[in-house]
Amino acid sequence: MSAFSTAAVFSSNMVLQRGRTVCVFGCGEDGAEVCAEIDGAKRTAVVRNGRWSLKLPPHKAARGLTLTVSCGSEARSFDNVAYGEVWLAGGQSNMELELGNCREKDALQNDRQPDVRYYYTNKKTLKEDDFFEEERKSCWKEFSPDNAFCWSAVGYFFAKELAAKLGVVVGVIGCNWGGTSASHWMSRESLERDGDLREYLDDLDRATAGKTDEEMKKEWLEYQAYDSAWYQKSLVFYKEHPNGSWDECQEYCGKNLYPGPLSPYNPLSPTALYHSMIQRICPYTLAGFIYYQGESDDHRPHTYYKLFRELIRLWRDDWGDDRLPFLFVQLPMHRYEADEDRKNWCVIREAQMKVFNTVKNTGIAVALDKGEFNEIHPKSKEPVGHRLALQALYHVYGFDNLKETAFSPMYKEYEIVDGGILLSFDHCYGFRVEGELCGFEIAGADMRFVPADAEFRGEQIFVSSREVAEPLYARYNWTNYGDVAVFGVNGLPLAPFRTVYGKE
């Protein structure tokens, strides 16, 4: 087989980023010259250390082009290429959740020729023959009910709205995997920079200490076989016992060993997906990132701000642009019925808001009202995609007229007055209440929070309680799961908060 190739993310139907220098890259034999040509523009590069990359000049929005990449007598031609907007959709299962399985799945039949195209990054970690074979089969696809069934629902609705507003083709690169920590999408070097983040690597290093690569591979393959058989048994169990408990299921099927042994081959291990997915598509030229993740880091919520901030820095560094927009979803309400409210999701949400407030060129889509009790995968995804699109249109594409509609009201500051606390907010143009007003709490020096009465004063909220004579602290919806009643007049939910960051 020839050593010359383009990265798998280059295929017919691809979307290239308009208005920017576009990076084209791949592999080859050292010293060979590679040439890429599209719409009269031609650039060359020489292969070094087995890899090549070249930069095509900026191009305006266009469709129906052909990109040809050649090396000596070999050539690859990609047809139906469009210049438009390209976004990477990263994260875990709520970004991964498929269009065909979301509440708004009728879009598969009802949407007519939306200008959205999709590339799904190869989802394998074991880099053997089948990894590269599956990667070679991966390709960009245009919208059709069959093609789009397995696309990210959030990514699709985000891209569909951008395409309609901007009048260009929007391409989404799906790069997500359910159940993953942010640490799974990061390099070892990035996790080694901070002692708190190093804990993720310590877990991996303890699990792999003294094991050879072959031993880890064997362990992973044995786990996969066991887990596949276990899953088939569980289908039988739940068919016969639809209301069976988890313990009863394990008694019938055997112990569930998820997530399996930590190793470079297990996608649910630190750094695993950074190497097997992110690095396979980087540095494909992007407009920015959309991201929905945090659920699987709730065991270390107080580390999440550092972790998330470092992930953003790493991805921007890898793409060579420290201003690349990074838009993300703040976690919605969630709690399983059997779980106590440890308020760990509250800390994750707070960390996400802190990232928005401290890291440049970020945007946050508050989704507090889009959670479901006892279900970690809420099925309504169109509103989430819409809120991300609002952030993109305002922050990235200059739709300044969306200033009053793109943001949820967000806590700004407080003042202790008249035996209560007067709260002020950014991005606030008034409030409305849906259902019974709830969620506000207040506390004194003892930090014993009690429900508070809330009075709306234009763009401020005054909270108080007869039980707290000298209030010092206030918070709103500081719970893993609860009712969401307060919205801005633009229909977006008031973001959860506490008045003193880090106070437990």
C-alpha positions in Angstrom: 0.0 0.0 0.0 1.2 3.5 -0.9 2.5 5.7 2.0 0.8 8.7 0.5 -2.6 9.6 2.0 -4.7 12.4 3.1 -6.2 12.4 6.7 -9.5 10.5 6.8 -11.4 13.7 7.5 -10.9 14.8 3.9 -13.5 13.3 1.7 -16.1 14.1 -0.9 -19.0 16.2 0.5 -16.6 17.8 3.0 -17.0 21.4 4.3 -14.0 23.6 4.4 -13.9 26.7 6.5 -14.6 29.8 4.5 -12.6 33.0 4.9 -9.6 31.4 6.6 -6.4 29.7 5.5 -7.3 26.0 5.3 -4.9 23.3 6.5 -4.8 20.1 4.4 -2.7 17.3 5.8 -1.8 13.6 5.7 1.1 11.1 5.5 3.7 10.2 2.9 7.3 9.2 2.3 9.9 11.7 3.4 11.1 14.0 0.7 8.0 13.5 -1.5 6.2 16.6 -2.7 2.5 16.9 -2.2 0.3 19.3 -4.2 -3.3 20.4 -3.4 -5.5 22.3 -5.8 -9.0 23.7 -5.5 -10.8 26.3 -7.7 -7.6 27.5 -9.2 -5.6 27.8 -6.0 -2.6 25.5 -5.7 -0.2 24.9 -2.9 2.6 22.4 -2.3 4.4 20.8 0.7 7.3 18.3 1.3 6.8 15.3 3.5 8.9 15.4 6.6 9.0 12.7 9.3 6.2 10.8 7.5 3.7 13.7 7.5 2.8 16.7 5.4 0.6 19.7 5.7 -0.1 22.7 3.5 -2.2 25.8 3.6 -4.8 26.7 1.0 -5.6 30.5 0.8 -8.9 31.8 2.1 -12.0 31.3 0.0 -15.4 32.7 0.1 -18.5 30.6 0.7 -19.0 28.2 -2.3 -20.4 24.8 -3.3 -19.8 22.1 -5.8 -16.0 22.4 -5.9 -13.4 19.6 -6.3 -10.2 19.3 -4.2 -7.4 17.3 -5.8 -4.4 16.2 -3.7 -1.5 14.5 -5.6 1.9 13.1 -4.9 3.9 12.1 -7.9 1.7 9.9 -10.1 -0.9 9.4 -7.3 -3.9 11.7 -6.9 -7.0 11.9 -4.7 -10.0 13.9 -5.9 -12.8 14.9 -3.6 -16.0 16.1 -5.2 -19.0 18.3 -4.0 -16.7 20.2 -1.6 -18.3 23.3 0.0 -16.8 26.3 1.7 -18.9 27.3 4.7 -18.6 27.1 8.5 -17.1 24.1 10.3 -17.6 23.3 14.0 -16.4 20.4 16.1 -19.1 18.9 18.4 -17.2 17.5 21.4 -18.2 16.0 24.7 -20.0 12.9 26.1 -23.3 11.2 25.7 -25.6 14.3 25.7 -23.6 15.6 22.7 -23.5 12.1 21.2 -27.3 11.5 21.6 -28.6 10.8 18.1 -31.0 12.9 16.1 -33.1 9.8 15.5 -33.5 9.2 19.3 -34.3 12.7 20.5 -37.7 14.2 21.1 -37.5 16.3 18.0 -36.7 13.3 15.7 -39.5 14.3 13.3 -36.9 16.7 11.9 -35.5 13.7 10.0 -38.6 13.6 7.8 -39.8 17.2 8.0 -36.5 19.1 7.3 -36.1 19.7 3.6 -32.5 20.0 2.4 -30.9 21.8 5.3 -27.4 23.0 4.5 -25.8 20.7 7.1 -23.1 18.1 6.5 -21.6 15.8 9.1 -18.4 13.9 9.7 -18.3 11.3 12.5 -14.8 10.7 13.9 -13.8 7.1 14.0 -14.7 5.7 17.4 -12.0 3.1 18.2 -9.1 3.1 20.4 -7.2 -0.1 19.5 -5.0 1.0 16.5 -4.9 -2.3 14.6 -6.0 -3.1 11.1 -9.8 -2.6 11.8 -9.1 0.8 13.3 -7.5 2.1 10.1 -10.0 0.2 7.9 -13.0 1.9 9.7 -11.2 5.2 9.6 -10.8 4.9 5.8 -14.5 4.2 5.5 -15.4 7.4 7.4 -16.6 10.3 5.3 -18.6 13.5 5.2 -22.3 13.1 4.5 -25.0 15.3 3.4 -28.4 15.4 5.1 -30.9 12.6 4.5 -33.1 10.8 7.0 -30.9 7.7 6.8 -27.6 9.6 7.0 -28.7 12.0 9.8 -30.3 9.4 12.1 -27.0 8.9 14.0 -25.8 12.5 13.9 -25.5 14.5 17.2 -28.9 16.0 17.8 -27.4 19.1 19.5 -24.9 19.4 16.7 -27.5 19.2 14.0 -29.9 21.7 15.5 -27.0 24.1 16.1 -25.8 23.8 12.6 -29.2 23.9 11.0 -29.9 27.3 12.6 -26.5 28.7 11.7 -27.0 27.6 8.1 -30.3 29.3 7.9 -29.1 32.5 9.5 -25.8 32.7 7.6 -26.9 31.3 4.2 -23.9 29.0 4.0 -23.3 25.2 4.3 -22.4 24.3 7.9 -20.3 21.2 8.6 -20.2 19.5 12.0 -17.4 17.1 13.0 -18.8 14.8 15.6 -16.1 13.9 18.1 -17.8 12.6 21.2 -18.1 9.5 23.3 -20.6 8.7 26.1 -19.5 8.4 29.7 -16.3 10.3 29.2 -14.4 12.6 31.5 -12.8 15.7 30.1 -9.5 14.0 31.0 -10.1 11.4 28.4 -9.9 14.1 25.7 -6.6 15.6 27.0 -2.9 14.8 26.7 -0.7 13.5 29.5 1.4 16.6 29.4 -1.7 18.9 30.0 -2.8 16.8 33.0 0.7 16.8 34.5 0.7 20.6 34.8 -1.4 20.7 38.0 -1.4 18.5 41.1 -5.2 18.3 41.1 -5.3 17.2 37.5 -2.5 14.8 38.0 -5.0 12.7 40.1 -6.6 11.6 36.9 -3.3 10.2 35.7 -2.6 8.6 39.0 -5.7 6.5 38.6 -4.5 5.4 35.2 -0.9 4.8 36.4 -1.9 2.7 39.3 -4.2 0.5 37.1 -1.5 -0.1 34.5 1.6 -0.4 36.8 3.8 -3.3 35.8 1.6 -4.3 32.8 3.0 -4.7 29.3 1.2 -3.3 26.3 0.2 -6.8 25.3 -1.2 -7.6 28.7 -3.3 -4.4 28.7 -4.5 -5.2 25.2 -5.5 -8.7 26.2 -7.3 -7.4 29.3 -9.3 -4.9 27.2 -10.3 -7.5 24.6 -11.4 -9.9 27.3 -13.4 -7.2 29.0 -15.1 -6.3 25.7 -16.1 -9.9 25.1 -17.4 -10.2 28.7 -19.3 -6.9 28.5 -20.9 -7.8 25.2 -22.2 -11.1 26.6 -23.3 -9.4 29.8 -25.3 -6.9 27.8 -27.1 -9.6 25.8 -28.0 -11.4 29.1 -29.3 -8.1 30.5 -31.7 -7.7 27.6 -33.2 -11.1 28.4 -33.4 -10.2 32.1 -35.2 -6.9 31.6 -37.5 -8.5 29.0 -38.6 -11.1 31.6 -38.4 -8.6 34.6 -39.2 -5.1 33.3 -39.2 -3.7 36.8 -36.2 -5.6 38.0 -33.6 -3.8 40.1 -30.0 -3.3 39.2 -28.9 -5.8 42.0 -31.3 -8.4 40.6 -30.0 -7.9 37.1 -26.4 -8.5 38.3 -27.5 -11.6 40.2 -28.9 -12.9 36.9 -26.2 -11.7 34.5 -23.1 -11.7 36.8 -21.3 -8.6 38.0 -21.2 -5.7 35.6 -17.6 -4.7 35.2 -18.2 -1.3 33.5 -16.1 0.7 32.7 -13.5 -2.0 32.4 -9.8 -1.9 33.1 -8.2 1.5 32.7 -5.6 1.4 30.0 -4.8 3.3 26.7 -7.2 0.9 25.0 -10.2 1.7 27.2 -11.9 4.9 25.8 -13.0 5.7 29.4 -9.4 6.3 30.5 -7.4 9.5 30.7 -5.8 10.6 27.4 -7.3 7.7 25.4 -9.6 9.7 23.2 -7.2 12.5 22.8 -4.9 10.2 20.8 -7.5 8.0 19.1 -9.9 10.8 18.1 -8.8 14.4 18.6 -5.4 13.9 17.1 -6.9 12.1 14.1 -8.8 15.2 13.0 -6.5 18.0 14.3 -5.7 20.5 12.8 -8.7 20.5 10.4 -9.6 24.2 10.1 -12.6 25.1 12.2 -14.8 28.1 13.1 -14.9 26.8 16.7 -16.0 24.2 19.1 -19.3 23.3 20.7 -19.1 21.1 23.8 -21.5 19.3 26.2 -19.8 17.4 29.0 -19.2 17.4 32.7 -21.5 14.6 33.9 -18.7 12.1 34.2 -16.5 14.4 36.2 -19.0 14.8 39.0 -16.8 12.6 41.3 -14.2 15.4 41.3 -16.4 18.5 40.9 -14.0 20.9 42.7 -11.3 20.1 40.1 -13.6 20.7 37.1 -12.8 24.4 36.6 -9.1 23.6 36.2 -9.8 20.6 34.1 -12.2 22.3 31.7 -10.0 25.4 31.4 -7.0 23.2 30.6 -8.9 21.3 28.0 -9.9 24.5 26.2 -6.3 25.7 26.3 -5.0 22.4 25.0 -7.4 22.2 22.1 -6.8 25.8 21.1 -3.0 25.2 21.2 -3.3 22.1 19.1 -5.3 24.0 16.5 -2.8 26.9 16.7 -5.4 29.5 17.5 -5.8 30.8 21.1 -8.8 32.8 20.1 -10.8 29.9 18.6 -14.4 30.2 19.9 -15.4 27.6 22.5 -19.1 27.4 23.2 -20.5 24.9 25.8 -23.6 23.7 27.6 -24.1 24.3 31.3 -25.4 21.1 32.8 -29.1 20.8 33.3 -31.0 19.5 36.3 -30.4 15.8 37.1 -30.6 13.3 39.9 -31.4 9.6 39.9 -34.2 8.7 42.3 -31.9 6.4 44.4 -29.2 9.1 44.8 -28.8 11.7 47.5 -28.4 15.3 46.4 -24.7 15.7 46.9 -24.8 19.0 45.1 -21.8 17.9 43.0 -23.6 19.0 39.8 -24.0 22.4 41.3 -20.3 22.7 41.6 -19.8 21.6 38.0 -22.3 24.2 36.8 -20.6 26.8 38.9 -17.2 25.8 37.3 -18.7 26.1 33.9 -20.0 29.6 34.6 -16.6 30.6 36.0 -15.0 29.4 32.7 -17.4 31.6 30.8 -16.5 34.5 33.0 -12.8 34.1 32.9 -11.7 32.4 29.6 -11.9 34.6 26.6 -13.9 33.8 23.5 -16.2 31.3 25.3 -20.0 31.1 25.3 -22.4 29.4 27.6 -25.8 27.9 26.8 -27.7 27.6 30.1 -29.8 24.4 30.0 -31.0 24.2 33.6 -34.6 23.7 32.6 -33.9 20.9 30.1 -33.0 18.1 32.5 -35.2 15.1 33.4 -35.6 13.5 36.8 -34.1 10.0 36.9 -32.7 10.4 33.4 -29.2 11.5 32.7 -30.0 11.8 28.9 -32.8 14.4 28.5 -34.3 13.8 25.1 -35.2 17.4 24.1 -32.1 18.6 22.2 -33.4 21.3 19.8 -33.6 24.0 22.6 -30.0 23.2 23.5 -28.8 23.5 19.9 -30.7 26.7 19.6 -29.1 28.2 22.7 -25.7 27.3 21.4 -26.5 28.8 18.0 -27.6 32.1 19.8 -24.2 32.2 21.4 -22.4 31.6 18.1 -24.5 34.2 16.3 -23.8 36.8 19.0 -20.1 36.0 19.9 -18.8 34.8 16.6 -20.9 36.2 13.8 -21.6 39.7 15.0 -25.4 39.5 15.4 -25.4 42.4 17.9 -29.2 42.6 17.7 -29.3 39.3 19.6 -27.8 40.9 22.8 -31.1 40.7 24.6 -32.1 37.2 23.5 -28.8 35.2 23.4 -28.1 35.1 27.2 -29.7 33.8 30.3 -29.8 36.2 33.2 -26.6 35.6 35.2 -25.8 36.5 38.8 -23.6 39.6 39.1 -23.5 41.0 42.6 -25.4 41.4 45.9 -26.1 43.9 48.6 -27.4 43.3 52.1 -30.4 45.7 52.6 -33.6 45.9 54.7 -33.0 42.5 56.4 -32.5 40.7 53.1 -30.3 40.4 50.1 -30.7 42.4 46.9 -29.4 40.5 43.9 -28.3 42.1 40.6 -27.7 40.3 37.3 -26.0 40.6 34.0 -27.9 40.1 30.7 -31.2 40.8 32.5 -34.1 42.8 31.0 -36.7 41.6 33.4 -38.0 38.3 34.7 -41.0 36.0 34.4 -42.1 33.0 36.5 -43.3 29.7 35.2 -45.2 27.6 37.8 -44.7 28.1 41.5 -41.8 30.4 42.4 -39.1 28.4 44.1 -35.4 27.8 44.3 -34.1 30.7 46.3 -32.4 30.1 49.7 -30.8 32.4 52.2 -28.4 31.9 55.2 -26.6 33.7 57.9 -23.1 33.2 59.4 -23.9 29.6 60.3 -24.4 28.8 56.5 -27.7 27.0 57.3 -29.7 27.7 54.2 -33.5 27.9 54.3 -36.0 28.6 51.6 -36.3 32.3 50.9 -39.1 34.6 49.7 -38.3 36.4 46.5 -39.6 39.8 45.3 -38.9 41.0 41.8 -37.8 44.6 41.6 -37.4 45.3 37.9 -34.1 43.7 36.9 -33.2 42.8 40.5 -34.5 40.3 43.0 -34.8 40.8 46.7 -34.7 37.6 48.9 -35.4 37.3 52.6 -36.6 35.0 55.2 -38.1 35.4 58.7 -35.8 32.6 59.8 -32.7 34.6 59.0 -32.5 37.9 60.8 -28.9 38.8 59.6 -28.5 37.3 56.1 -25.1 36.9 54.6 -25.5 34.4 51.7 -28.0 33.6 49.0 -28.2 31.0 46.4 -30.6 29.9 43.6 -31.3 26.3 42.5 -28.3 25.0 44.4 -29.5 21.4 43.9 -28.7 18.6 41.5 -32.4 18.4 40.6 -35.3 20.7 41.2 -38.0 22.7 39.6 -36.9 25.7 37.4 -39.3 28.6 37.7 -37.5 31.8 37.0 -36.7 32.9 33.4 -35.6 36.1 31.7 -38.2 37.8 29.6 -36.4 36.3 26.6 -37.5 32.8 27.8 -34.0 31.6 28.9 -33.7 30.3 32.5 -32.0 32.2 35.2 -28.6 30.6 35.7 -28.0 28.9 39.1 -25.6 30.6 41.5 -24.4 31.2 45.0 -23.3 34.6 46.1 -19.9 33.7 47.4 -17.9 31.4 45.1 -16.5 28.4 46.9 -18.4 28.7 50.1 -19.8 25.3 51.1 
